[in-house]
Amino acid sequence: MKKHIFLLIASLFSLSLLSQQNESIIINGKIVVDSTAIEHAHIINKTTLKGTISNKSGVFKLPIRVGDTLFVSHINFEKKEYL
């Protein structure tokens, strides 16, 4: 059975501030499974249709806004959506 991909998001600004301004911010995140970084995971903002791919360390950057949905996929893992 395929494992789920877990998304760790770091460096988020205050969501209340963000929602008042309705501006996008760039999140820095890392894709890990069982403490192992996942390279080449696809991270897509389904609201804006912008995406990126995690690097060798599992790290990625992507612009988001409050209410956006992130879609994460990798060939060896189940696909997952995050609100």
Long-range contacts (C-beta under 8 A, 24 or more apart in sequence): 2-76, 2-77, 2-78, 3-33, 3-34, 3-77, 3-78, 4-33, 4-77, 4-78, 4-80, 5-31, 5-33, 5-38, 5-41, 5-72, 5-73, 5-74, 5-77, 5-78, 5-79, 5-80, 6-31, 6-32, 6-33, 7-31, 7-43, 7-70, 7-72, 7-80, 7-82, 8-32, 15-66, 18-65, 18-66, 19-66, 22-65, 22-66, 23-65, 24-48, 24-63, 24-64, 24-65, 25-63, 25-64, 25-65, 26-61, 26-62, 26-63, 26-64, 27-61, 27-62, 27-63, 27-64, 28-59, 28-60, 28-61, 29-59, 29-60, 29-61, 29-62, 30-54, 30-57, 30-58, 30-59, 30-60, 31-58, 31-60, 31-72, 31-74, 32-58, 33-77, 38-74, 38-77, 40-74, 41-72, 41-73, 41-74, 41-77, 42-71, 42-72, 42-73, 42-74, 43-70, 43-71, 43-72, 44-70, 44-71, 44-72, 44-73, 45-69, 45-70, 45-71, 46-70, 46-71, 46-81
